[in-house]
Structure formats: structure tokens, C-alpha cells
Amino acid sequence: MRKLIFVLCLVVCGFSSNIDEYILASEYYKNNPKEKISSNDFIKIVDNKAIPIEKNKNNPIKIYMIYPGKQVSDYWRRSKKSFEARLNELGIKYELIDFFTKPSVEINKQINGLVSALSHNSNYLIFTLDAKKHFKFISAILNEKNPKLILQNITTPLKNLNLKQPFLYVGFDHIIGAEMLAKQYIKEIGINGKYAVLYGSQGYVSQMRGDKFITYLNKNTNLKLVDRYYTDFNKEKAKLATYDLLENHKNLKFIYACSTDIALGVVEVLKEKGLLDKIKVNGWGGGSAELKAIRDKELDFTVMRMNDDNGVAMAEAIKLDLQNNSNKVPLIYSGDFKLVHKNMDYKEIEKLKDKAFRYSNK
């Protein structure tokens, strides 16, 4: 354990790793057809009502949750709430300790949470993968028997883990979401014109949401990418990038935003400049702030995650593990998206909210 903590501390001092190699879910299922069956069975469990575990079946378990949840997007906060609500419905005894940090820029705080999780013999650790340094954390943790690692907000297994895979990858496929948004832009704008991309940080999420979006447009349109910026998922940095874009590029058709905070930063600048009806902007995830912006006709459209399903999936995976049925837990759980746009009947959006936030709105 001391050796592992030392390795984690070294990561903060400068280790990095290439996280570019991953396995697309479609490729993974093609090579592991039984996993697709397990995945479909597991999806049914997530969709259905909770079936409580046998009384007194488990001793209290310790769960550490290290989330980049300090942002406007409510994805992480809703995930925690739905996770706990489902655990309670399942009758699982647990202690949950959470560490919420800013995305991308508070690596030191994240490692403090990891060290605490390892020092206190936690049973399950829920973490994410975005910044390059995260890969070293993950590799070190997987070399230990405990805690069992759940990686959230990633649904593409890593190829270059020379060790075992995590207990579960859970989230919403960024590539599917990016392609849904690309198709909507084509539908609304056509195949010609200029656009820009505002990434989050340099890492996995920006690669999946941003680069894959660009790749899709390059293959299917004549749309020209004129600029791109990294914003660290920070609203104020997104605003500065937008000011710079508007000064340097005329006749932009749209600005592609890779997160909620970025999108709302863009919206504020376009609103200030009187350009909301001239330059389109998308959301990413469909949380409360985005849905309000869509209702107010400030945001053009978004991909809305059926958010609470990933919290439910984590709880149900733990239940199966406690029942010695971990073989029934698929490696990947990927939830559904729905395309939501500003001209949609809001009653229809309310129905989607009832499903997406079935626990976290209570």
C-alpha cells in the first residue's frame, strides 16, 4: 500500500501517459459477443424497479467517490444522488465519502482523495478518466486487490492497461453524442460554412467529443473548421475564447461546445453581441442549466443524457457483486441520449426530464 501511495504521489510530480488507445464499444462487442448479451441483460435491470438485496446480506461497504463536480453542469451531482437513492432502494448498507473537485485543474485534490480511499481500505472507488495523469492513477490502483474501480464518464475500454480492466466503465458514449450533434448541425445549417470548436481540457473527453465531431464533419460535409480553443471546461475561459473568435473570424455558422459550462459561456457572449440568432451553439448533456437555456431560446440544441441511469447502473453492479454475481456485470454500461432542440414542445422535454432525472429530481 505504501508503494502504491508513493506511485500516486509521483504522478502529481509529472508523470503522464498516452490515453489515445481505446476500444470502441462496437469493436469490443464484436470481439466479445457474450459481453453484448450481458450488457443487454444488465440494461433491463437498470431500466426496471429495484429488487432489494436479502436483508442483512451485506456488511456495510465503504465507497469513495472522486468527482470533477464543481461546475455548472449538474451531471456529477445528479449521478451521486441517483446512485445513493438506488443503493437505498436495494437495501445495501454503505458509507459514501465524496471528493468534489474542479474539472482538469485540481489534480492534487483528486490524488488526496485517492490516497484517502486507499488508506482507509475502501471497497469501491468511483473515479473518472480525462487528464493524462489519470491514466497513471488508474494503472496503479488496478494493481491492487481493493478497491474495485468504477470508471465513470468513459465507455471505451483502454487497450494499454497492462493489468486487469476496471470493475465497470459507466457513462454515456461521447462519440455517439458527438455524432448526434454533428447530424443536427448538418440538418440545420447544411454542408457548407465556417465553424469553431471549444474543447474542455487536453484529454479523453475533448478527444471523444471534439475530435470525433470534427472527423464526422470532415467525412460528411464541406464545413470548414477555422479555429479551436482549450478552455478547461471553464465558463470564463470559454467567454474569452468566444470574444477572440468573434474578433478574428467573420460569418461563423456555429460554435461547437464540448460541455455545459463552455456552451453557457458562449451563449453569454453571443447574447451580449446580439448574435444569438446568427451563430448557433449546442449544449452537451442536457442538464438543468442547458434545458433552461433551450427553453429561453438561447441554446439551439443539445444531446440529453438519461442522466440517472448511470447512478442506477453503479448501484446495481455493486449489488450483483455483493451477491457473488460479478460475472453478470458487463464491462461497459452506456446510457441513452435524446436530441433536444429549442423548437421542441416543452411538454415533450418535461417527459424526458421525468425519465432522465427519475431519482435526482426527488
PERAGI-V519818 format. One record per pair of residues at least 4 apart in sequence whose ideal C-beta (glycine too) atoms are under 8 Angstrom apart, sorted by the first residue. I is the first residue (numbers start at 1). J is the second residue. D is the distance in whole Angstrom. If there is no record, write none. Layout:
i:I j:J d:D
i:I j:J d:D
//
This chain:
i:1 j:5 d:6
i:1 j:118 d:6
i:1 j:119 d:7
i:1 j:144 d:8
i:2 j:6 d:6
i:3 j:7 d:7
i:4 j:8 d:7
i:4 j:118 d:6
i:4 j:140 d:5
i:4 j:141 d:7
i:4 j:143 d:7
i:4 j:144 d:6
i:5 j:9 d:6
i:5 j:115 d:5
i:5 j:118 d:6
i:5 j:119 d:7
i:6 j:10 d:7
i:7 j:11 d:7
i:7 j:136 d:7
i:7 j:140 d:5
i:8 j:12 d:8
i:8 j:111 d:6
i:8 j:114 d:6
i:8 j:115 d:6
i:8 j:118 d:8
i:8 j:136 d:8
i:8 j:137 d:6
i:8 j:140 d:6
i:9 j:13 d:7
i:9 j:111 d:7
i:9 j:115 d:8
i:10 j:14 d:8
i:10 j:15 d:6
i:11 j:15 d:5
i:11 j:111 d:7
i:11 j:133 d:5
i:11 j:136 d:4
i:11 j:137 d:6
i:11 j:140 d:8
i:12 j:107 d:6
i:12 j:108 d:6
i:12 j:111 d:5
i:12 j:133 d:7
i:15 j:133 d:7
i:15 j:136 d:5
i:16 j:132 d:4
i:16 j:133 d:6
i:16 j:135 d:8
i:16 j:136 d:8
i:17 j:132 d:6
i:17 j:133 d:8
i:17 j:135 d:4
i:17 j:136 d:6
i:17 j:139 d:8
i:18 j:132 d:8
i:18 j:135 d:8
i:18 j:160 d:7
i:19 j:129 d:7
i:19 j:132 d:6
i:19 j:134 d:8
i:19 j:135 d:5
i:19 j:158 d:7
i:19 j:203 d:7
i:19 j:204 d:6
i:20 j:207 d:7
i:21 j:158 d:7
i:21 j:159 d:4
i:21 j:160 d:5
i:22 j:156 d:4
i:22 j:157 d:7
i:22 j:158 d:6
i:22 j:159 d:6
i:22 j:204 d:8
i:23 j:27 d:5
i:23 j:28 d:5
i:23 j:156 d:6
i:23 j:157 d:5
i:23 j:158 d:8
i:23 j:159 d:6
i:24 j:28 d:7
i:24 j:156 d:6
i:24 j:175 d:7
i:25 j:29 d:6
i:25 j:155 d:6
i:25 j:156 d:6
i:25 j:173 d:6
i:25 j:332 d:6
i:25 j:334 d:6
i:26 j:30 d:6
i:27 j:31 d:7
i:28 j:32 d:6
i:28 j:35 d:7
i:28 j:156 d:8
i:28 j:157 d:6
i:28 j:331 d:7
i:28 j:332 d:7
i:29 j:33 d:7
i:29 j:35 d:6
i:29 j:36 d:4
i:29 j:39 d:7
i:32 j:36 d:7
i:32 j:331 d:8
i:33 j:37 d:7
i:34 j:38 d:6
i:35 j:39 d:6
i:35 j:330 d:6
i:35 j:331 d:6
i:35 j:332 d:8
i:36 j:40 d:7
i:37 j:41 d:6
i:38 j:42 d:6
i:38 j:328 d:6
i:38 j:329 d:8
i:38 j:330 d:4
i:39 j:43 d:6
i:39 j:330 d:4
i:39 j:332 d:7
i:39 j:333 d:7
i:40 j:44 d:7
i:41 j:45 d:7
i:41 j:328 d:7
i:42 j:46 d:7
i:42 j:313 d:7
i:42 j:316 d:7
i:42 j:317 d:8
i:42 j:328 d:7
i:42 j:329 d:7
i:42 j:330 d:5
i:42 j:333 d:6
i:43 j:47 d:6
i:43 j:333 d:8
i:44 j:48 d:6
i:45 j:316 d:5
i:46 j:309 d:6
i:46 j:312 d:5
i:46 j:313 d:5
i:46 j:316 d:6
i:46 j:333 d:7
i:47 j:309 d:8
i:50 j:86 d:6
i:50 j:89 d:4
i:50 j:90 d:5
i:51 j:90 d:8
i:52 j:89 d:7
i:52 j:90 d:6
i:52 j:91 d:4
i:53 j:57 d:5
i:53 j:58 d:7
i:53 j:90 d:5
i:53 j:91 d:5
i:53 j:92 d:6
i:53 j:319 d:6
i:53 j:322 d:7
i:53 j:323 d:7
i:55 j:91 d:7
i:57 j:91 d:8
i:57 j:322 d:7
i:57 j:323 d:7
i:58 j:92 d:6
i:58 j:93 d:6
i:58 j:322 d:5
i:59 j:93 d:7
i:60 j:93 d:4
i:60 j:94 d:6
i:60 j:95 d:6
i:61 j:92 d:7
i:61 j:93 d:7
i:61 j:94 d:5
i:61 j:95 d:7
i:61 j:123 d:4
i:61 j:124 d:7
i:61 j:318 d:7
i:61 j:322 d:7
i:62 j:94 d:7
i:62 j:95 d:5
i:62 j:97 d:7
i:62 j:120 d:7
i:62 j:121 d:7
i:62 j:122 d:5
i:62 j:123 d:5
i:62 j:124 d:8
i:63 j:94 d:6
i:63 j:95 d:7
i:63 j:96 d:5
i:63 j:97 d:7
i:63 j:122 d:7
i:63 j:123 d:7
i:63 j:124 d:5
i:63 j:125 d:8
i:63 j:126 d:7
i:63 j:318 d:8
i:64 j:97 d:5
i:64 j:98 d:8
i:64 j:99 d:7
i:64 j:113 d:7
i:64 j:116 d:7
i:64 j:117 d:4
i:64 j:120 d:8
i:64 j:122 d:5
i:64 j:124 d:7
i:64 j:125 d:5
i:64 j:126 d:7
i:64 j:147 d:7
i:65 j:80 d:6
i:65 j:83 d:8
i:65 j:96 d:6
i:65 j:97 d:7
i:65 j:98 d:4
i:65 j:99 d:7
i:65 j:126 d:5
i:66 j:98 d:8
i:66 j:99 d:5
i:66 j:101 d:7
i:66 j:110 d:6
i:66 j:113 d:4
i:66 j:114 d:6
i:66 j:117 d:7
i:66 j:125 d:7
i:66 j:126 d:7
i:66 j:127 d:5
i:66 j:128 d:8
i:67 j:76 d:4
i:67 j:79 d:8
i:67 j:80 d:7
i:67 j:98 d:7
i:67 j:99 d:7
i:67 j:100 d:5
i:67 j:101 d:7
i:67 j:126 d:8
i:67 j:128 d:7
i:67 j:152 d:8
i:68 j:76 d:7
i:68 j:100 d:8
i:68 j:101 d:6
i:68 j:102 d:7
i:68 j:103 d:4
i:68 j:104 d:7
i:68 j:106 d:8
i:68 j:110 d:8
i:68 j:128 d:6
i:68 j:130 d:7
i:68 j:233 d:8
i:69 j:75 d:8
i:69 j:76 d:3
i:69 j:77 d:6
i:69 j:80 d:8
i:69 j:100 d:4
i:69 j:101 d:7
i:70 j:100 d:5
i:70 j:101 d:6
i:70 j:102 d:5
i:70 j:103 d:8
i:70 j:106 d:8
i:71 j:76 d:8
i:71 j:102 d:7
i:71 j:103 d:6
i:71 j:233 d:6
i:71 j:259 d:8
i:71 j:260 d:7
i:71 j:261 d:5
i:72 j:235 d:6
i:72 j:260 d:6
i:72 j:261 d:5
i:72 j:264 d:6
i:72 j:289 d:5
i:73 j:259 d:6
i:73 j:260 d:4
i:73 j:261 d:6
i:73 j:285 d:6
i:73 j:287 d:5
i:73 j:289 d:7
i:74 j:78 d:5
i:74 j:287 d:4
i:74 j:288 d:5
i:74 j:289 d:7
i:74 j:360 d:8
i:75 j:79 d:6
i:75 j:260 d:8
i:75 j:285 d:5
i:75 j:287 d:6
i:75 j:305 d:7
i:75 j:307 d:6
i:76 j:80 d:7
i:76 j:100 d:7
i:77 j:81 d:7
i:77 j:360 d:8
i:78 j:82 d:6
i:78 j:287 d:7
i:78 j:307 d:5
i:78 j:308 d:6
i:78 j:311 d:7
i:78 j:357 d:6
i:78 j:360 d:4
i:79 j:83 d:6
i:79 j:152 d:7
i:79 j:307 d:7
i:79 j:308 d:8
i:79 j:310 d:6
i:79 j:311 d:5
i:80 j:84 d:6
i:80 j:96 d:8
i:80 j:98 d:6
i:80 j:311 d:7
i:81 j:85 d:6
i:81 j:308 d:8
i:81 j:311 d:7
i:81 j:359 d:6
i:81 j:360 d:4
i:82 j:86 d:6
i:82 j:307 d:7
i:82 j:308 d:4
i:82 j:309 d:8
i:82 j:310 d:8
i:82 j:311 d:3
i:82 j:312 d:6
i:82 j:358 d:8
i:82 j:359 d:4
i:82 j:360 d:5
i:83 j:87 d:6
i:83 j:126 d:8
i:83 j:311 d:4
i:83 j:312 d:8
i:83 j:314 d:5
i:83 j:315 d:6
i:84 j:88 d:6
i:84 j:96 d:6
i:84 j:311 d:8
i:85 j:89 d:7
i:85 j:311 d:7
i:85 j:359 d:4
i:85 j:360 d:8
i:85 j:362 d:7
i:86 j:90 d:6
i:86 j:311 d:6
i:86 j:312 d:5
i:86 j:315 d:4
i:86 j:316 d:7
i:86 j:359 d:7
i:87 j:92 d:5
i:87 j:94 d:6
i:87 j:315 d:5
i:87 j:318 d:7
i:88 j:92 d:8
i:90 j:315 d:6
i:90 j:316 d:8
i:90 j:319 d:5
i:92 j:315 d:7
i:92 j:318 d:7
i:92 j:319 d:6
i:92 j:322 d:7
i:97 j:116 d:7
i:97 j:117 d:8
i:97 j:120 d:8
i:97 j:122 d:8
i:99 j:109 d:7
i:99 j:110 d:7
i:99 j:112 d:7
i:99 j:113 d:3
i:99 j:116 d:8
i:101 j:106 d:4
i:101 j:109 d:5
i:101 j:110 d:6
i:101 j:113 d:8
i:102 j:106 d:5
i:103 j:130 d:7
i:103 j:200 d:7
i:103 j:201 d:7
i:103 j:232 d:7
i:103 j:233 d:4
i:104 j:130 d:7
i:104 j:131 d:6
i:104 j:200 d:7
i:104 j:201 d:4
i:104 j:203 d:7
i:104 j:232 d:5
i:104 j:233 d:6
i:105 j:201 d:8
i:105 j:232 d:6
i:105 j:234 d:8
i:106 j:110 d:6
i:107 j:111 d:6
i:107 j:131 d:6
i:107 j:133 d:6
i:108 j:112 d:7
i:109 j:113 d:7
i:110 j:114 d:7
i:110 j:127 d:8
i:110 j:134 d:8
i:110 j:137 d:8
i:111 j:115 d:6
i:111 j:137 d:7
i:112 j:116 d:6
i:113 j:117 d:6
i:114 j:118 d:6
i:114 j:125 d:8
i:114 j:127 d:7
i:114 j:137 d:6
i:114 j:141 d:7
i:115 j:119 d:6
i:116 j:120 d:6
i:117 j:122 d:5
i:117 j:125 d:5
i:117 j:147 d:6
i:118 j:122 d:7
i:118 j:141 d:8
i:118 j:144 d:7
i:118 j:147 d:7
i:121 j:146 d:7
i:121 j:147 d:8
i:122 j:146 d:7
i:122 j:147 d:4
i:123 j:146 d:6
i:123 j:147 d:6
i:123 j:148 d:7
i:124 j:147 d:5
i:124 j:148 d:5
i:124 j:149 d:8
i:124 j:150 d:6
i:124 j:167 d:7
i:124 j:318 d:6
i:125 j:141 d:7
i:125 j:147 d:4
i:125 j:148 d:7
i:125 j:149 d:5
i:125 j:150 d:7
i:126 j:150 d:5
i:126 j:152 d:6
i:126 j:314 d:7
i:127 j:134 d:8
i:127 j:137 d:7
i:127 j:138 d:7
i:127 j:141 d:8
i:127 j:149 d:7
i:127 j:150 d:7
i:127 j:151 d:6
i:127 j:152 d:7
i:128 j:134 d:7
i:128 j:151 d:7
i:128 j:152 d:5
i:128 j:153 d:5
i:128 j:154 d:7
i:129 j:134 d:5
i:129 j:135 d:7
i:129 j:138 d:6
i:129 j:151 d:6
i:129 j:153 d:8
i:129 j:154 d:5
i:129 j:158 d:8
i:129 j:204 d:5
i:130 j:134 d:6
i:130 j:153 d:7
i:130 j:200 d:8
i:130 j:201 d:6
i:130 j:203 d:4
i:130 j:204 d:5
i:130 j:205 d:5
i:131 j:201 d:6
i:131 j:202 d:8
i:131 j:203 d:5
i:132 j:202 d:8
i:132 j:203 d:6
i:133 j:137 d:7
i:134 j:138 d:6
i:134 j:203 d:8
i:134 j:204 d:8
i:135 j:139 d:6
i:135 j:158 d:8
i:136 j:140 d:6
i:137 j:141 d:6
i:138 j:142 d:6
i:138 j:149 d:7
i:138 j:151 d:7
i:138 j:158 d:8
i:138 j:161 d:7
i:138 j:166 d:7
i:139 j:143 d:7
i:139 j:161 d:6
i:139 j:162 d:7
i:139 j:163 d:7
i:140 j:144 d:8
i:141 j:147 d:7
i:141 j:149 d:6
i:142 j:149 d:6
i:142 j:161 d:7
i:142 j:163 d:5
i:142 j:164 d:6
i:142 j:165 d:8
i:142 j:166 d:7
i:143 j:163 d:6
i:148 j:166 d:8
i:148 j:167 d:4
i:148 j:321 d:7
i:149 j:166 d:4
i:149 j:167 d:6
i:150 j:166 d:7
i:150 j:167 d:6
i:150 j:168 d:5
i:150 j:170 d:6
i:150 j:314 d:6
i:150 j:317 d:7
i:151 j:166 d:5
i:151 j:168 d:7
i:151 j:169 d:5
i:151 j:170 d:7
i:152 j:170 d:5
i:152 j:171 d:6
i:152 j:310 d:7
i:152 j:314 d:7
i:153 j:171 d:4
i:153 j:172 d:8
i:153 j:205 d:7
i:154 j:169 d:5
i:154 j:171 d:6
i:154 j:204 d:6
i:155 j:169 d:5
i:155 j:170 d:7
i:155 j:171 d:5
i:155 j:172 d:7
i:155 j:173 d:5
i:155 j:174 d:8
i:155 j:332 d:5
i:155 j:333 d:8
i:155 j:334 d:4
i:156 j:169 d:8
i:156 j:173 d:8
i:156 j:175 d:8
i:156 j:208 d:7
i:157 j:165 d:6
i:157 j:169 d:6
i:157 j:331 d:6
i:157 j:332 d:7
i:158 j:165 d:8
i:161 j:165 d:6
i:165 j:331 d:6
i:167 j:317 d:7
i:167 j:321 d:7
i:167 j:326 d:8
i:167 j:329 d:7
i:168 j:313 d:8
i:168 j:314 d:7
i:168 j:317 d:5
i:168 j:329 d:6
i:168 j:330 d:8
i:168 j:331 d:7
i:168 j:332 d:8
i:168 j:333 d:7
i:169 j:331 d:6
i:169 j:332 d:5
i:169 j:333 d:7
i:170 j:310 d:5
i:170 j:313 d:5
i:170 j:314 d:6
i:170 j:317 d:8
i:170 j:332 d:8
i:170 j:333 d:5
i:170 j:334 d:8
i:171 j:310 d:6
i:171 j:333 d:8
i:171 j:334 d:7
i:171 j:335 d:7
i:172 j:176 d:8
i:172 j:177 d:6
i:172 j:285 d:8
i:172 j:305 d:5
i:172 j:306 d:8
i:172 j:310 d:7
i:172 j:334 d:6
i:172 j:335 d:5
i:172 j:336 d:8
i:172 j:337 d:6
i:173 j:177 d:7
i:173 j:334 d:5
i:174 j:178 d:6
i:174 j:205 d:6
i:174 j:208 d:3
i:174 j:209 d:5
i:174 j:212 d:7
i:175 j:179 d:6
i:175 j:208 d:6
i:175 j:212 d:5
i:176 j:180 d:6
i:176 j:334 d:8
i:176 j:337 d:6
i:177 j:181 d:7
i:177 j:209 d:7
i:177 j:284 d:7
i:177 j:303 d:4
i:177 j:305 d:8
i:177 j:337 d:5
i:178 j:182 d:6
i:178 j:208 d:7
i:178 j:209 d:5
i:178 j:210 d:8
i:178 j:212 d:5
i:178 j:213 d:4
i:178 j:216 d:7
i:179 j:183 d:6
i:179 j:212 d:7
i:179 j:213 d:8
i:179 j:216 d:5
i:180 j:184 d:7
i:180 j:303 d:5
i:180 j:337 d:6
i:180 j:339 d:6
i:181 j:185 d:7
i:181 j:213 d:7
i:181 j:256 d:7
i:181 j:282 d:5
i:181 j:284 d:8
i:181 j:301 d:7
i:181 j:302 d:8
i:181 j:303 d:6
i:182 j:186 d:7
i:182 j:213 d:5
i:182 j:216 d:4
i:182 j:217 d:6
i:182 j:220 d:8
i:183 j:187 d:6
i:184 j:188 d:6
i:184 j:282 d:7
i:184 j:301 d:5
i:184 j:339 d:6
i:184 j:341 d:7
i:185 j:189 d:5
i:185 j:195 d:8
i:185 j:217 d:8
i:185 j:223 d:8
i:185 j:254 d:6
i:185 j:256 d:8
i:185 j:280 d:7
i:185 j:282 d:7
i:186 j:190 d:7
i:186 j:191 d:6
i:186 j:217 d:8
i:186 j:220 d:7
i:186 j:221 d:6
i:188 j:280 d:7
i:188 j:300 d:7
i:188 j:301 d:8
i:189 j:193 d:6
i:189 j:223 d:8
i:189 j:253 d:5
i:189 j:254 d:6
i:189 j:280 d:7
i:190 j:221 d:8
i:191 j:220 d:7
i:191 j:221 d:4
i:191 j:222 d:5
i:191 j:223 d:6
i:192 j:221 d:7
i:192 j:222 d:5
i:192 j:223 d:7
i:193 j:223 d:6
i:193 j:224 d:7
i:193 j:251 d:8
i:193 j:252 d:8
i:193 j:253 d:4
i:193 j:254 d:8
i:194 j:223 d:7
i:194 j:224 d:5
i:194 j:225 d:8
i:194 j:226 d:5
i:194 j:249 d:7
i:194 j:251 d:6
i:194 j:252 d:5
i:194 j:253 d:6
i:195 j:217 d:8
i:195 j:223 d:6
i:195 j:224 d:7
i:195 j:225 d:6
i:195 j:226 d:7
i:195 j:252 d:6
i:195 j:253 d:5
i:195 j:254 d:5
i:195 j:255 d:7
i:195 j:256 d:6
i:196 j:225 d:7
i:196 j:226 d:6
i:196 j:227 d:5
i:196 j:228 d:6
i:196 j:229 d:8
i:196 j:245 d:5
i:196 j:249 d:7
i:196 j:252 d:6
i:196 j:255 d:5
i:196 j:256 d:7
i:197 j:210 d:5
i:197 j:213 d:7
i:197 j:214 d:7
i:197 j:225 d:7
i:197 j:227 d:8
i:197 j:228 d:4
i:197 j:229 d:8
i:197 j:255 d:8
i:197 j:256 d:5
i:197 j:258 d:7
i:198 j:228 d:7
i:198 j:229 d:5
i:198 j:231 d:5
i:198 j:238 d:6
i:198 j:241 d:6
i:198 j:242 d:7
i:198 j:255 d:6
i:198 j:256 d:7
i:198 j:257 d:5
i:198 j:258 d:6
i:198 j:262 d:5
i:198 j:266 d:7
i:199 j:206 d:4
i:199 j:209 d:8
i:199 j:210 d:5
i:199 j:228 d:6
i:199 j:229 d:7
i:199 j:230 d:5
i:199 j:231 d:7
i:199 j:258 d:5
i:200 j:205 d:6
i:200 j:206 d:5
i:200 j:209 d:8
i:200 j:210 d:8
i:200 j:230 d:7
i:200 j:231 d:6
i:200 j:232 d:7
i:200 j:233 d:4
i:200 j:258 d:5
i:200 j:259 d:5
i:200 j:262 d:7
i:201 j:205 d:8
i:201 j:206 d:6
i:201 j:230 d:6
i:201 j:232 d:5
i:201 j:233 d:6
i:202 j:206 d:6
i:202 j:230 d:6
i:203 j:207 d:7
i:204 j:208 d:6
i:205 j:209 d:6
i:205 j:258 d:7
i:205 j:259 d:8
i:206 j:210 d:5
i:206 j:211 d:7
i:206 j:230 d:7
i:206 j:258 d:6
i:207 j:211 d:5
i:207 j:212 d:7
i:208 j:212 d:6
i:209 j:213 d:6
i:209 j:258 d:5
i:209 j:259 d:8
i:209 j:284 d:7
i:210 j:214 d:7
i:210 j:228 d:7
i:210 j:256 d:7
i:210 j:258 d:5
i:211 j:215 d:6
i:212 j:216 d:6
i:213 j:217 d:7
i:213 j:256 d:6
i:214 j:218 d:6
i:214 j:225 d:6
i:215 j:219 d:6
i:216 j:220 d:6
i:217 j:221 d:5
i:217 j:223 d:5
i:217 j:225 d:8
i:223 j:253 d:7
i:226 j:249 d:5
i:226 j:252 d:7
i:227 j:245 d:6
i:227 j:248 d:7
i:227 j:249 d:6
i:229 j:241 d:4
i:229 j:244 d:7
i:229 j:245 d:8
i:231 j:237 d:4
i:231 j:238 d:5
i:231 j:241 d:6
i:231 j:262 d:6
i:231 j:265 d:8
i:232 j:237 d:6
i:233 j:258 d:8
i:233 j:259 d:5
i:233 j:261 d:5
i:233 j:262 d:7
i:234 j:238 d:7
i:234 j:261 d:6
i:234 j:265 d:8
i:235 j:239 d:7
i:235 j:261 d:4
i:235 j:262 d:7
i:235 j:264 d:6
i:235 j:265 d:4
i:235 j:268 d:8
i:236 j:240 d:7
i:236 j:265 d:7
i:237 j:241 d:6
i:237 j:265 d:7
i:238 j:242 d:6
i:238 j:257 d:7
i:238 j:261 d:7
i:238 j:262 d:4
i:238 j:263 d:8
i:238 j:264 d:8
i:238 j:265 d:3
i:238 j:266 d:6
i:239 j:243 d:7
i:239 j:265 d:4
i:239 j:266 d:8
i:239 j:268 d:6
i:239 j:269 d:5
i:240 j:244 d:7
i:241 j:245 d:6
i:241 j:265 d:8
i:242 j:246 d:6
i:242 j:255 d:7
i:242 j:265 d:7
i:242 j:266 d:5
i:242 j:269 d:4
i:242 j:270 d:7
i:243 j:247 d:6
i:243 j:269 d:6
i:244 j:248 d:6
i:245 j:249 d:6
i:245 j:252 d:7
i:245 j:255 d:7
i:246 j:252 d:8
i:246 j:269 d:7
i:246 j:273 d:6
i:246 j:275 d:7
i:252 j:279 d:5
i:253 j:279 d:7
i:253 j:280 d:7
i:254 j:279 d:6
i:254 j:280 d:4
i:254 j:281 d:6
i:254 j:282 d:7
i:254 j:300 d:8
i:255 j:266 d:5
i:255 j:270 d:8
i:255 j:279 d:6
i:255 j:280 d:8
i:255 j:281 d:5
i:256 j:281 d:8
i:256 j:282 d:6
i:257 j:262 d:4
i:257 j:263 d:4
i:257 j:266 d:6
i:257 j:281 d:6
i:257 j:282 d:6
i:257 j:283 d:7
i:257 j:284 d:6
i:258 j:262 d:6
i:258 j:284 d:6
i:259 j:263 d:7
i:259 j:284 d:5
i:259 j:285 d:7
i:260 j:264 d:6
i:260 j:283 d:6
i:260 j:284 d:6
i:260 j:285 d:6
i:260 j:287 d:6
i:260 j:289 d:6
i:260 j:290 d:6
i:261 j:265 d:6
i:262 j:266 d:7
i:262 j:284 d:8
i:263 j:267 d:6
i:263 j:281 d:6
i:263 j:282 d:7
i:263 j:283 d:5
i:263 j:284 d:6
i:263 j:290 d:7
i:263 j:293 d:8
i:263 j:299 d:6
i:263 j:302 d:8
i:264 j:268 d:7
i:264 j:289 d:6
i:264 j:290 d:8
i:264 j:293 d:7
i:265 j:269 d:7
i:266 j:270 d:6
i:266 j:281 d:5
i:267 j:271 d:6
i:267 j:276 d:7
i:267 j:281 d:6
i:267 j:293 d:6
i:267 j:298 d:5
i:267 j:299 d:6
i:268 j:272 d:6
i:269 j:273 d:6
i:270 j:275 d:5
i:270 j:276 d:5
i:270 j:279 d:6
i:270 j:281 d:7
i:271 j:276 d:5
i:271 j:298 d:7
i:275 j:279 d:5
i:276 j:297 d:8
i:276 j:298 d:6
i:280 j:300 d:5
i:281 j:299 d:6
i:281 j:300 d:6
i:282 j:299 d:7
i:282 j:300 d:6
i:282 j:301 d:6
i:282 j:302 d:6
i:283 j:290 d:4
i:283 j:293 d:7
i:283 j:294 d:7
i:283 j:299 d:5
i:283 j:301 d:7
i:283 j:302 d:3
i:283 j:303 d:8
i:284 j:290 d:8
i:284 j:302 d:7
i:284 j:303 d:7
i:285 j:290 d:7
i:285 j:302 d:7
i:285 j:303 d:7
i:285 j:304 d:7
i:285 j:305 d:5
i:285 j:307 d:8
i:286 j:290 d:5
i:286 j:291 d:6
i:286 j:302 d:5
i:286 j:303 d:6
i:286 j:304 d:3
i:286 j:305 d:6
i:286 j:307 d:8
i:286 j:337 d:8
i:286 j:338 d:7
i:286 j:340 d:6
i:286 j:352 d:8
i:286 j:356 d:7
i:287 j:291 d:7
i:287 j:307 d:7
i:288 j:292 d:6
i:289 j:293 d:7
i:290 j:294 d:6
i:290 j:299 d:6
i:290 j:302 d:5
i:290 j:304 d:8
i:291 j:295 d:6
i:291 j:302 d:8
i:291 j:304 d:8
i:291 j:340 d:7
i:291 j:349 d:6
i:291 j:353 d:7
i:292 j:296 d:6
i:293 j:298 d:4
i:293 j:299 d:4
i:294 j:298 d:8
i:294 j:299 d:5
i:294 j:300 d:8
i:294 j:301 d:7
i:294 j:302 d:7
i:294 j:340 d:6
i:294 j:341 d:7
i:294 j:342 d:5
i:294 j:344 d:8
i:294 j:349 d:7
i:295 j:342 d:8
i:295 j:346 d:6
i:295 j:349 d:8
i:297 j:342 d:5
i:299 j:342 d:7
i:300 j:341 d:7
i:300 j:342 d:6
i:301 j:339 d:7
i:301 j:340 d:6
i:301 j:341 d:4
i:301 j:342 d:7
i:302 j:339 d:8
i:302 j:340 d:5
i:302 j:341 d:8
i:303 j:337 d:4
i:303 j:338 d:7
i:303 j:339 d:6
i:303 j:340 d:8
i:304 j:337 d:6
i:304 j:338 d:5
i:304 j:339 d:8
i:304 j:340 d:5
i:304 j:352 d:6
i:304 j:356 d:6
i:305 j:310 d:8
i:305 j:335 d:6
i:305 j:336 d:8
i:305 j:337 d:6
i:305 j:356 d:7
i:306 j:335 d:5
i:306 j:336 d:5
i:306 j:337 d:7
i:306 j:338 d:7
i:306 j:355 d:6
i:306 j:356 d:5
i:307 j:311 d:8
i:307 j:335 d:8
i:307 j:356 d:5
i:307 j:357 d:6
i:307 j:360 d:7
i:308 j:312 d:6
i:308 j:356 d:6
i:308 j:357 d:6
i:308 j:358 d:5
i:308 j:359 d:5
i:308 j:360 d:5
i:309 j:313 d:6
i:309 j:335 d:4
i:309 j:336 d:7
i:310 j:314 d:7
i:310 j:333 d:7
i:310 j:335 d:5
i:311 j:315 d:7
i:311 j:359 d:7
i:311 j:360 d:8
i:312 j:316 d:6
i:312 j:359 d:7
i:313 j:317 d:6
i:313 j:333 d:4
i:313 j:335 d:7
i:314 j:318 d:7
i:315 j:319 d:6
i:316 j:320 d:7
i:317 j:321 d:6
i:317 j:329 d:5
i:317 j:333 d:7
i:318 j:322 d:6
i:319 j:323 d:6
i:320 j:325 d:4
i:320 j:326 d:6
i:320 j:328 d:5
i:320 j:329 d:5
i:321 j:325 d:7
i:321 j:326 d:5
i:321 j:329 d:7
i:325 j:329 d:8
i:338 j:352 d:5
i:338 j:356 d:8
i:340 j:344 d:6
i:340 j:349 d:6
i:340 j:352 d:7
i:344 j:348 d:6
i:344 j:349 d:6
i:345 j:349 d:7
i:346 j:350 d:6
i:347 j:351 d:7
i:348 j:352 d:7
i:349 j:353 d:6
i:350 j:354 d:7
i:351 j:355 d:7
i:352 j:356 d:6
i:353 j:357 d:6
i:353 j:361 d:7
i:354 j:358 d:7
i:354 j:361 d:8
i:357 j:361 d:4
//
